[in-house]
Amino acid sequence: PPAAPAHAEAKALQDGDLDKVRAGYKDLNYLMVNWDKVTRDCSMVTTKTKQALASGKASPDLCTANPLVIRKYMGDSSIYDNFFKSDQLWVNIDAADLVPKKDEDRYSDAVEDFEKHRRQASEWAYTSSWGEANPGGGRDKVEDYLLRSKAEAQLAKESLEIIMDVLKLG
């Protein structure tokens, strides 16, 4: 029997698919600029004081970390998220001949990097959400994993900027 294809089979590009890329980029940019505001729930805090944690990882405030919100920006919390099944979206865009020949390698590398960092940012966010509950865990672990998620999200954003440039979506 023939070997299974290495990539998803291309499907016709749908109306709104490129808008999802634009909106996803805008959302991801917002997340990175407003990281502490987006990833924290401050509804139970009356004062805003930095505090050092056991590991030395500093919390930016007394607010409760809300790392699972990051998964929405990465397309992993709902079928309505902009980057839900983004791997399929990139295949569809490529098949629609929207990538100039001269930029094929640049696009392919950026897509691969975006997917890797998007997935890792989401996984670190999920891990962070369990940081206090796990044995040996604590708020310092939550903060550590949240910072790892932020670093991956930043790399995903940088890869997405290349994709946006190649597709002339900026």
N, C-alpha and C positions, 0 to 999 in steps of 0.2 A: 504494500500500500504506500501511497505517497506520504512524504513527511508533512507534518502539520505546519501551517504557515507560522513564521516567527512573529508576525505582527497581526493586529486585528485586521479583518477585511474591511476595505473602504466602503463607506455608505455615502449616499448623496448628501451634500452639504445642505442643511436646513436654513430657512429664513431665521435670522436671529443668532446663528452660530457665531458669526464674527462679532456681533454685539455682546455676546457672552464673554468673549476674550477681552474686549474693551472694558466691559463692566468689571470683570474679574481683576483686570490690571488696576483699575481705579480703586476697587475695594482693597486689594493687596497693598497698594500704595498707602491708602488710609490706615490700614492696620499697622504698617511699619512706622508711620509718622506719629501715630497715636497709640503705640503699643501698650503703655501702662494704663491708659484710660480704657482701652478696649478689653484688656485681659484681666481687669480687676473689678470686683464688686465692692463698692465703698458705701453701700447703703447702711451698714451697721457701725460705721466709724464716726466718732465725734471729733477726734483730733487727727492731724496728719503729721506723724512723726516717723522719721526713718528709724529702723531698729536693726541691729546686727543680729544675725541668727547664729546658731551653734556652729555651723560650718564656716562662718565668715561671709557667706553669701548675703548681701544686704537686700532687704526688701525695700522697694522704693517708697512704701508707705505701710499703714496698718490695714489696708484693704485686703480682702480675701482674693486670692488668685482664682481666676476663672479660665483655666487653660482650654477647656473644651470649645470655647468660642472660636479658637484658632482653626479648628477642624472645618468650620463653615467656610472660612476664607480659602481653605485648601480643597474644598469640594467633597468633603467626607462626612457631612452630617445630614444631607438631604438631597433628594433627586432634583431639587430646585436650585441648588448651589451652582454658581457659574462654572466651576471647574469639576462638577460631577462628571465622571467618565471622560475626563479631559484627554486621556490617552487616545480614545477613539476619535475625539474631536480633531486632534493633530493629524491623524491618519486621513480623515475625511478632507481636511484642508489641503493636505499634500496631494491627494488624489484629484482634487478639483483644480489642479494646476495653478494655484495661487502663489506658489513659491517660485521665484525666478531661478532659472538654471544655475546662474552664478552663485546663488545663495543656498543651494540645496544642502551642502555640508554644514554650513553655518546654522541653518534651520534645524537640521536633524540633530546636531550636537546640542543646540539650545533646548530642543524638545526633550531630549534624553536627560539633560541636566535639570530642567524644570520638573519633570516627573519625579526624578530621584529626590530632589530637595523638597518638593511639595509633599511627597509621601513621608519623608523623614520629619518634616516640621509637624505634620499631623500626628505621627507616631510619638514624637517627644511630647506633644501637647496631651495626648492620651495618657502617656506614662506619668506626666506631671500631675494629672488629675487624681492619680492614685498615690502620689508621693508621700502623703501623710499617713495613709492607711496601711501601707506596707511595713513589715517588720524592719526596724532600723531606719524607718522613714521619718519625716518631719517636715515642717514648713521650709526648712533649708533645702530639702530634696525637691520640693515643689518648685522653688525658685531656680534651682540649678537646672532642672529639666525644662523649665519655662525659657531660660536663657538659651538652652540648646535649640529649642524650637524656634526661637527668634532668629538665631544665626542661620538656621536652615531656611526659614521664611525669607530672609534677606537674600540668600543665594537663589531661591526660587524666583524672587522678584527681578533679580539681575538677569536671569535666563529669560524670563518673560519679556523683559525690555528688548532683548535681541529678537525674539519672536515677533514682537510688535513692530520692530524696525523692518524686518524682512517682509512682513505682510503689509507694510505701510498703513498700520492702524493707529499711529500716533497722531 
